[in-house]
Amino acid sequence: MFGRRKKSGAAADAAGEAEQVVDSTGSTDIADMTDGAEGAQDAASRRVRLEPEPRPDGPWDVSEVREPGEGRVDLGGLFVPGVEGMELRVEVAGDAIVAATVVLQDSAIQLQAFAAPKREGIWGEVREEIASGITQQGGVIDEVEGPLGWELRAQVPVQLPDGTGGFQVVRFVGVDGPRWFLRGVISGQGAVQPQAAGLLEQIFRDTVVVRGEGPMAPRDPIVLKLPDDAQMVAEGVQQEDQETSRFSGGMGQLARGPEITEVR
């Protein structure tokens, strides 16, 4: 399903610079190797340390939206669009809610926002780290330019219910905003069928991020909260290090449920 990871622009040039140069006698020029490796590092640094790109179609900063709560669920750090028939699950790390997952039939998108430097996007760097982690686990990565910009399409090794090994197909999408970064993880049919992904992609675009004015270290998660009218219905389902809760229909009663996906 996925081929070799595609390189773009500076990354492809950097790879070319890093190739070993062999002379006619078959010996390797060590100086050329060193210069090439340094050039690759410089080019990679230029590629990942870029200013955030314009976001004409979202996702939005709270300062860019007149009524962020109109048609959206208020989770504090995120305003997530409400869609008919969706479930909204929140994921907890320790005492803090750090992510929200929108479930639509057999597809889902997990949303998580982080603090970022004022004049520097981090999505390029984060993509490199995610790709490295998945390939080290034996997974397969393809970096492509999709409807939401540059993204990773991954086959992630997982243990199947019968105990055998398999792969889960997921898409990692991301957008750099003003002092924040929003990551999305699309799973289920939305990761493999474009027609199933359209509404999830629109939810990602229409999400509003509320970073706040307080100091935050880059990559610190922007903490979320439950809506004021949410009610918890305990069912005793808890992950080892994360606890998940669910809204039925995106606006209704809250009940615990399983986490959709989280790849670190």
MIMI-419181 format. One record per residue (C-alpha): x, y, z. Coordinates in Angstrom, 1 decimal, padded with zeros to 4 digits, m for minus. Each point is the difference from the previous one (the first is absolute). Layout:
+--------+--------+--------+
:     px :     py :     pz :
+--------+--------+--------+
:      X :      Y :      Z :
...
+--------+--------+--------+
This chain:
+--------+--------+--------+
:     px :     py :     pz :
+--------+--------+--------+
:  000.0 :  000.0 :  000.0 :
:  002.8 :  002.4 :  000.8 :
:  003.3 :  000.3 : m001.8 :
:  003.3 :  001.7 :  000.9 :
: m000.2 :  003.1 :  002.0 :
: m000.1 :  003.0 : m002.4 :
:  002.5 :  002.8 :  000.5 :
: m000.7 :  003.6 : m001.0 :
:  002.2 :  002.9 : m000.9 :
:  002.8 :  000.5 :  002.5 :
: m000.4 : m003.5 :  001.4 :
:  000.6 : m001.6 : m003.4 :
:  003.0 :  002.3 : m000.6 :
:  001.4 : m000.8 :  003.4 :
: m000.2 : m003.7 : m000.7 :
:  001.9 :  000.5 : m003.3 :
:  002.7 :  002.0 :  001.8 :
:  000.4 : m002.7 :  002.6 :
:  000.7 : m002.8 : m002.6 :
:  003.5 : m001.4 :  000.1 :
:  002.3 :  001.1 : m002.9 :
:  002.0 : m002.8 : m001.4 :
:  003.0 :  000.7 : m002.4 :
:  001.1 : m002.1 : m003.0 :
:  002.2 : m002.2 :  002.2 :
: m002.9 : m000.9 :  002.2 :
:  001.1 :  001.9 :  003.1 :
: m002.3 :  002.2 :  002.0 :
:  000.7 :  003.7 :  000.5 :
: m000.4 :  000.5 :  003.8 :
:  000.0 :  003.8 : m000.3 :
: m002.8 : m000.1 : m002.5 :
: m001.9 : m002.3 :  002.4 :
:  000.4 :  002.4 :  002.9 :
: m000.9 :  003.1 : m002.0 :
: m003.1 : m001.9 : m001.4 :
: m001.1 : m001.0 :  003.5 :
:  000.4 :  003.5 :  001.3 :
: m001.9 :  001.3 : m003.0 :
: m002.8 : m002.5 :  000.6 :
: m000.3 :  001.2 :  003.7 :
: m000.1 :  003.6 : m001.1 :
: m002.6 : m000.6 : m002.6 :
: m002.2 : m002.1 :  002.3 :
:  000.2 :  002.8 :  002.6 :
: m001.1 :  002.5 : m002.6 :
: m002.9 : m002.2 : m001.0 :
: m001.4 : m000.6 :  003.5 :
:  000.6 :  003.4 :  001.6 :
: m002.3 :  002.1 : m002.2 :
: m002.5 :  002.7 :  000.9 :
: m003.6 : m001.2 :  000.2 :
: m001.7 :  000.0 : m003.4 :
: m003.2 :  002.0 : m000.6 :
: m003.3 : m001.7 :  001.0 :
: m002.6 :  001.4 : m002.3 :
: m002.3 : m003.0 :  000.6 :
:  000.8 : m000.6 :  003.7 :
:  000.5 : m001.4 :  002.6 :
: m000.6 :  003.3 :  001.8 :
:  001.5 :  002.0 :  002.8 :
: m002.7 :  001.2 :  002.4 :
:  000.9 :  003.6 : m000.9 :
: m001.1 : m000.7 : m003.6 :
: m003.5 : m001.2 :  000.8 :
: m002.8 :  002.3 :  001.1 :
: m002.1 : m002.7 :  001.7 :
:  002.2 : m003.1 :  000.6 :
: m002.8 : m001.7 :  002.0 :
: m002.5 :  000.1 : m002.8 :
: m000.5 : m003.5 : m001.2 :
:  003.0 : m001.3 :  001.9 :
:  000.6 : m001.8 :  003.3 :
:  001.9 :  002.1 :  002.5 :
:  002.9 : m002.0 :  001.4 :
:  001.9 :  003.0 :  001.3 :
:  003.2 : m000.3 : m002.0 :
: m001.9 : m001.2 : m003.1 :
: m003.4 :  000.8 : m001.5 :
: m000.9 : m003.2 : m001.9 :
: m002.7 :  000.2 : m002.8 :
: m003.1 : m002.0 :  000.9 :
: m001.2 : m002.3 : m002.7 :
: m003.3 : m002.0 : m000.1 :
:  000.5 : m003.6 :  001.2 :
:  003.5 :  000.5 :  001.3 :
:  001.5 : m001.2 :  003.3 :
:  002.6 :  002.2 :  001.7 :
:  002.5 : m001.8 :  002.3 :
:  002.4 :  001.8 :  002.3 :
:  003.3 : m001.6 :  001.1 :
:  001.6 :  000.7 :  003.3 :
:  003.7 : m000.1 :  001.0 :
:  000.3 :  000.2 :  003.8 :
: m002.4 :  002.7 :  001.1 :
: m000.1 :  001.8 : m003.3 :
: m002.1 : m000.4 : m003.1 :
:  002.4 :  000.1 : m002.9 :
: m001.8 : m001.2 : m003.1 :
: m003.4 : m000.4 : m001.6 :
: m001.1 : m002.6 : m002.5 :
: m002.9 :  000.5 : m002.4 :
: m001.5 : m003.3 : m001.0 :
: m002.3 : m000.2 : m003.1 :
: m001.3 : m003.5 : m000.8 :
:  003.2 : m002.1 : m000.8 :
:  002.4 :  003.0 : m000.2 :
:  001.6 :  002.2 :  002.6 :
:  002.3 :  003.0 :  000.4 :
:  001.9 :  000.7 :  003.2 :
:  000.8 :  003.7 :  000.6 :
:  002.8 :  001.3 :  002.2 :
:  001.4 :  003.5 :  000.3 :
:  003.4 :  001.0 :  001.3 :
:  001.8 :  003.3 :  000.7 :
:  002.6 :  001.0 : m002.6 :
:  002.6 :  002.7 : m000.6 :
: m001.3 :  003.4 : m001.1 :
:  001.8 :  000.2 : m003.3 :
:  000.8 : m003.6 : m000.7 :
: m002.2 : m002.9 : m001.1 :
:  000.7 : m003.5 :  001.4 :
: m002.1 : m002.3 : m002.3 :
:  003.0 : m000.8 : m002.2 :
:  002.1 : m001.0 :  003.0 :
: m002.9 : m002.0 :  001.6 :
: m000.5 : m001.9 : m003.3 :
:  003.6 : m001.1 :  000.0 :
: m000.3 : m001.2 :  003.6 :
: m003.2 : m001.9 : m000.6 :
:  001.3 : m001.6 : m003.1 :
:  003.2 : m001.1 :  001.7 :
: m001.9 : m001.5 :  002.9 :
: m002.3 : m002.0 : m002.2 :
:  002.7 : m001.3 : m002.3 :
:  002.0 : m001.1 :  003.1 :
: m003.0 : m002.0 :  001.0 :
: m000.1 : m001.8 : m003.4 :
: m002.7 :  002.2 : m001.5 :
: m000.2 :  001.6 : m003.4 :
: m000.1 :  003.8 : m000.6 :
: m001.0 :  002.0 : m003.1 :
:  000.3 :  003.8 :  000.1 :
: m002.4 :  001.6 : m002.4 :
: m001.6 :  003.3 : m000.7 :
: m003.7 : m000.5 :  000.7 :
: m003.2 :  002.1 :  000.4 :
:  001.3 :  001.4 :  003.3 :
:  003.6 :  000.6 : m001.2 :
:  002.9 : m002.2 :  000.7 :
: m000.9 : m003.2 :  002.0 :
:  001.2 : m003.4 :  000.9 :
: m001.9 : m003.1 : m001.1 :
:  001.1 : m002.9 :  002.1 :
: m000.4 : m003.7 :  000.5 :
:  000.6 : m000.4 :  003.8 :
:  000.7 : m003.4 :  001.5 :
: m002.7 : m001.1 :  002.4 :
: m001.1 : m003.2 :  001.8 :
: m003.3 : m001.3 : m001.3 :
: m002.7 : m001.4 :  002.3 :
:  001.0 : m003.6 : m000.7 :
:  003.6 :  000.8 :  001.2 :
:  001.6 :  000.1 : m003.5 :
:  001.8 :  002.9 : m001.4 :
: m001.5 :  002.4 : m002.5 :
:  000.0 :  003.6 : m001.2 :
: m002.3 :  002.9 :  000.6 :
: m000.2 :  002.6 : m002.8 :
:  000.0 :  003.6 :  001.4 :
:  000.5 :  003.5 : m001.4 :
:  001.9 :  002.6 :  002.0 :
: m000.9 :  003.6 : m001.0 :
:  001.1 :  003.2 :  001.5 :
: m000.2 :  003.8 : m000.3 :
:  002.2 :  002.7 :  001.7 :
: m001.9 :  003.0 :  001.3 :
:  001.0 :  003.1 :  002.0 :
:  001.9 : m001.4 :  003.0 :
: m001.9 : m003.3 : m000.3 :
:  000.1 : m003.2 : m002.0 :
: m003.0 : m002.2 : m000.7 :
:  000.5 : m003.7 : m000.7 :
: m002.7 : m002.4 : m001.4 :
:  000.2 : m003.8 : m000.1 :
: m002.5 : m001.5 : m002.5 :
: m000.9 : m003.7 :  000.4 :
: m002.5 : m002.5 : m001.2 :
: m001.5 :  000.3 : m003.5 :
:  000.9 :  003.7 : m000.1 :
:  003.7 : m001.0 : m000.1 :
: m000.5 : m002.1 : m003.2 :
: m003.1 :  001.3 : m001.8 :
:  000.1 :  003.6 : m001.1 :
: m003.8 :  000.2 : m000.1 :
: m000.1 : m001.0 :  003.7 :
:  002.6 :  002.6 :  000.9 :
: m001.6 :  003.1 : m001.4 :
: m002.1 :  000.8 :  003.1 :
:  002.8 : m000.7 :  002.4 :
:  002.3 :  002.3 : m002.0 :
: m002.6 :  002.7 :  000.2 :
: m000.3 : m000.4 :  003.7 :
:  003.7 :  000.4 :  000.3 :
: m000.1 :  003.2 : m002.1 :
: m002.9 :  001.5 :  002.0 :
:  001.5 : m000.7 :  003.4 :
:  000.9 :  003.1 :  002.1 :
:  003.1 :  000.0 :  002.2 :
:  000.2 :  002.0 :  003.2 :
:  003.6 :  000.1 :  001.2 :
: m000.4 :  002.7 :  002.6 :
:  002.5 :  002.8 :  000.8 :
:  001.9 : m001.7 :  002.8 :
:  003.6 : m001.2 : m000.5 :
:  000.3 : m003.6 : m001.3 :
:  003.0 : m002.0 : m001.1 :
: m000.1 : m001.1 : m003.7 :
: m001.8 : m003.4 : m000.3 :
: m001.8 :  000.3 :  003.3 :
: m003.5 : m001.3 : m000.6 :
: m002.8 :  002.6 :  000.1 :
: m002.2 : m001.4 :  002.8 :
: m003.7 : m000.6 : m000.8 :
: m003.1 : m000.1 :  002.3 :
: m003.4 : m001.6 : m000.1 :
: m003.0 :  002.1 : m001.1 :
: m001.9 :  001.6 :  002.9 :
: m003.1 : m002.1 : m000.6 :
:  001.8 : m003.3 : m000.4 :
: m000.9 : m002.8 :  002.4 :
:  002.3 : m003.0 :  000.7 :
: m001.5 : m003.5 : m000.2 :
:  002.6 : m002.4 :  001.4 :
:  000.4 : m003.4 : m001.7 :
:  003.3 : m001.1 :  001.5 :
:  002.0 :  000.0 : m003.2 :
:  003.5 :  001.4 :  000.6 :
:  003.2 : m000.2 : m002.0 :
:  003.4 : m000.6 :  001.8 :
:  001.1 :  003.7 : m000.2 :
: m002.9 :  001.7 : m001.7 :
: m003.7 :  000.3 :  000.8 :
: m002.5 :  000.6 : m002.8 :
: m003.5 :  001.5 :  000.2 :
: m002.6 :  000.3 : m002.7 :
: m002.8 :  002.3 : m001.2 :
: m002.9 : m001.6 : m001.9 :
: m000.8 :  002.2 : m003.0 :
:  002.6 :  002.5 :  000.9 :
: m002.3 :  002.0 :  002.3 :
: m001.6 : m002.5 :  002.3 :
:  000.7 : m002.1 :  003.1 :
:  003.5 : m001.0 :  000.8 :
:  001.0 : m003.7 :  000.4 :
:  003.4 : m001.7 :  000.2 :
:  001.1 : m001.9 : m003.1 :
:  003.1 : m001.4 : m001.7 :
:  002.8 :  002.1 : m001.4 :
:  000.0 :  000.1 : m003.8 :
:  003.7 :  000.3 : m000.7 :
:  003.1 :  001.6 :  001.5 :
:  003.4 : m000.6 : m001.5 :
:  003.0 :  001.4 :  001.8 :
+--------+--------+--------+
